[in-house]
């Protein structure tokens, strides 16, 4: 009987068919594997305008912020901060407190931490401000109540056909707070926008600048002229919308 011939494994076509198939599978998965091992990475863009307002001098800034996770892993965004300098001097540090749910709407939501998955994007108008500290809130509420009572008394008088105004003594506290807290003076401003995440390596900062002219400061300051009517205190006429100025990127940090 003829003896069986042992053929080396590397000469078996079936062996190489299996090898080629295995290589093809590995190669097809490489992009997915690369994505998985990539760390989370944020990119940030801002719209080219910043909206500046204030509440009895206390500064507010609104920006349209776009965050994109271009990395391979999910990342939790814990907060955002806006740091201001005017003519090289520190002015204010404003944390992001809220955002508009709909760019065309008025529904404001509290900004809490959120997760951005790989390739996800988050884009909203964000409000940066410091709420009054407890002592200032108490001052404000007390003065607001007294002013409101005084104006309502005058409204009840038959001779007051036009909107009545309170005497100077009733707006003294608001003028004091305005002078203490107002920051939107004429000058060159540097803005540092930072995003804090659950992974410090994914944190990002970008630097911008804008200019305020005398006309901008005047527009923002004249809101105090209507405090005597209660406007800007316990009701809003809409006559003092703030100013919108161009913001220019200075470069990326981090």
Secondary structure, DSSP 4 states (H G I P E B T S, - for coil): -PPPP---GGG-HHHHHHHHHHHHHHHHHHHHHHHHHSPP-EEEEE-SEEEEEEETTEEEEEEEEEEEE-SSS-EEEEEEEEEEEETTEEEEEEEEEEEESSTTS--EEE---EEE-TT-EEEEEEEEE-PPPHHHHHHHHHHHHHHHHHHHHHHTSTT--SPP---GGGTHHHHHHHHHH----SEEEEEEEEEEESSGGG-EEEEEEEEE-HHHHHHHHGGGGGGGGTBTTTB--SS---EEEE-EEEEEE-
